Amino acid sequence: MAPAITAEMASALAADRPGLVPASTADRVTELLRTAIMEGLLPPGTRLSEEVIGQALGISRNTLREAFRLLCHERLAVHEMNRGIFVPVLTRADVTDIYALRRLVEGGAARLAGAAGTTARLAVRAAVDVAERAAATGRWHEVRTADLHFHQAVAALANSPRVDELMRRALAELRLVFHAMADPEQFHAPYLQRNRTIAEAIMLGDGEEAASELMTYLADAERQLLGVYRGPAPGGPR
C-alpha cells in the first residue's frame, strides 16, 4: 500500500500557506511541492491527495491539478490510472539513464572550463566550500544539497539556460533515489575531496582534466548507488 500524506506532512505544508494568496499561480504551488518532494517531506511512493494538500494550502482544486500536471511533466509526480497522483519511485533503469545523461551534460560542460567566465567557475568552487563547511559540523543532509549545487554549477559552465533546466530536472529526479542511502555521510564523504579536485581543475581552466576526473567520479557514484538501490516492487507506483 502506498504511503498516504500524514497529519505531520500536511502541517508542514500548511506552514507555507501564508506565502500563498487566493490568486497564487500553479507555478508557485508547483515550486512549493517540488521543494517538499526534493527535501524528503513527501518521500517516493507517497500518494498526493488533492483533498489533503488543497486544504493544507488553501488553494483551489484547479490550481492544484495544474501544479500536479507540471510536476508530472518534470517527472517529480506520476499519474496512476484509477489510483491518483504519486511521488514516483524510480527504477534501476531510471538511475542508469540519469547517469548516462549526466556524463554527457556534465562532462561536456566541464570541458568548457577554459572558456567559461570567472563567475561561473567560482560558483563551482563555492559549492565545494559550502559542502566542506557542512561536513565539518556533521550536517550531512546539507552536504547532499551542496553536492547537487556543485553538479548544477558544473553544468552551468556551458552557459546555456536549456542545459541548466535539463540538469535541474535530472538532479531533482536523482534526489528521489537518495532516500535509499540511509547514511548520507557514508555516501557523500568519499566524494568531498574529489569535488575539490574537479573544482580546482575548473578554476585553472583545465577542462580535459576536470572532465576526466568527473567521468570516473560519476561511474563510481552510479555503481555505489545501484549497489544499494532496488527500485519499486513490480506493479508499484513509479
N, C-alpha and C positions, 0 to 999 in steps of 0.2 A: 504494500500500500504506500502510495506517495505521501510524503510528509505534508501536513497542512500548515497554514500560517497560524502560529500560536498567538496568544494574547500578548506575549512579550514582544514578538515581532511586530504586531500591529501597533503596540505602544511606541516602539522605536520609530516606526514610520510616521506616526502621528506627531512625533516631536518636531518633524519638519513641516507640519501643516501651516504654522504661521508664515512660512515663506511663500505659501501659495495663496492666491486670491481667486475669487469665483471665475475670473476671466483667464486664469492660468492656461497657457497653451499646453498641448500634448507634449511639446518638446521639453518643457520644464519638468513635467511629470516623468517623462522618459528618462531625463537626466537623474532625477531622484531615485527611480527604481533601478537604473543602471548602476548607480553607486552602491545601492543596497545589495545588489547581486554580486558585484565585484568585490565588495568588502566582506562578504560572507554572511550578511544578515539573512539573506534568502538563499540557502545553500542549494546545490544541484538536486533536482528531483522535487522541489517544493512546488505545490500547486498554487498558482497566483489567483486567488479568489477575487472576483470583481466586487463582490459584496463587502468583504473584509477590507480590502485595500481602498475601495471607494469611500467607505465610512471613515477609515483612518485618516485619509487625506482630505475628505470633504469635497470631492470632485464628482462631476457627472459621469455617468456610465459611458457616454460617447467619448469624452476626453480620455477616460481610462482605456477604452478599446483602441483608440488611436495610438496611445502610448504602447499598448501591447503589440500593435501592428509594427510599430517602429522597432521595438525590441526584437521581434521575430525577424525583421529584416537584418538586424545586426547579429543574429544567431545567439542572442542572450535570452531568448524565450522561444518556446516551440509550442505549436498548437496541436493537440492530440484530439482527433475526431471523437466526438461524443464524450470527451473527458475534460477538456478545458485547456488552459494555458499553463505551462510548466517552465521552471528554470531547467535548462537542458542538462543532461548528463552525457558528457562526451564519450565517444568510443575510443578505443586504442587507435583505430584508423584515423580518427579526427586528430589525435595528438600527433601522429606521424605526418599528416597533411599540414598541420600548423607549422611544424618544424621545417618541412620542405619549403614552405613559403618564407619562413624566417631566414633560411640560408640564402635564398635568392634576394630578398629585400635587404636584410642587414649586411650580408656580405657585399652586395653591390654598393650599398651606401658607404660602408667602411672604406672601400677602395677610392672613394671620392674625397677622403680626408684632406689630401693635399690641396684640393681646390675649394674646400669648404671655408666659410668665414670663421673668424676668430670666435664670435659669439656662439656659433653652433658647436664648435669644438670645446669651448669652455663649459657648455651645458652638459656634455658627456662627462667631463671630469667632475663637475659639481654633483651629479647624481651619485658618483662613486664616493665623494666626500660625505654626502648625506648617509649613505648606507654604512660607511665605516663608523661614523659617529653613533648611529643607532646600534650597531653591533657591539660597540664598546660598552654600552649600558644594557645589553641584553634585550633590546627592543626588536625582536626578530621579525615580527609582523611588519614593522616599519622598514626593515631591511628588504623584505619581499616587495613592498611598494616601491622603494627606491631602486631596486633592481629592474623593475618594469620600466621606470622612468629612464634608467640608463639605456635600455634597449630601444625605447622610443626615441631617445636623443641620438643614438647611433643612426637610426633610420632617417632622422631629420637632417643628417648630413647631405642627403640627396636634394634638399631644398625644394621639395615637391609636396604641396598640400594633399595630393592624391595618395602619395606614398605614406604620408603622415596618417591619413584616415585609414588606409589599409592596415597599417601596423597597429593602430589603436584598437581596431576590431579584433585582430589576431591575438593581441595580448589580453584583451578582455575575455576572450574565449579561453585562453590558456589559464587564466586565473581560476576558472572553474575547476580545472584539473588539480590545482594546488591544494584543494581540500583533501586530496588523498595523501598529502605529505603531513603526517601527524606532527612531525618535529621540524619546524621551519629552519631551526639552526642547523640541524644535520644536513638539510638540503642546500641551504644558501651559503653557509660558512666557507666551503671549499672554493666558491666562485668569487669571493671578495677580492682576493689578490689577482685573480685572472681578469676581473673587471678593471682593476687598476692598470694592469699591463696593457690591456687594449686601449684604455683611455690615454695612457702616456704615448703610445704609438700614434694615436689620432692627433694628440697635441703636437707631435713632431711632424705631422703631415705624412707619415709613413702608412699610406693606405693599404699596401700589399701586406705588410706585417700585421696590421690590425685585422685585416680580413682573414689571414691565415690563422691567427690566434682564435678568432671568432668561430671559424668553421670547426675547429677541434672542440672548442667550448660547447657549441650547440650540439654536436654529436654526443658528447659526454652527458650533457644535461638531458637530452632525449632518452638516451639509454638508461640513465638513472631513474627518470620519471616512469618510463614504461616498465621498469623492474618492479614497481610497487602498484602501478595503476592497472586496474582490471576492467574498468568501464562498466556500462549498465548491464543489468541482467537481461536475458532475452525477453522481449516483449515489454520492457520497462520504458518509461518516458525518456526522450532524448532532448 
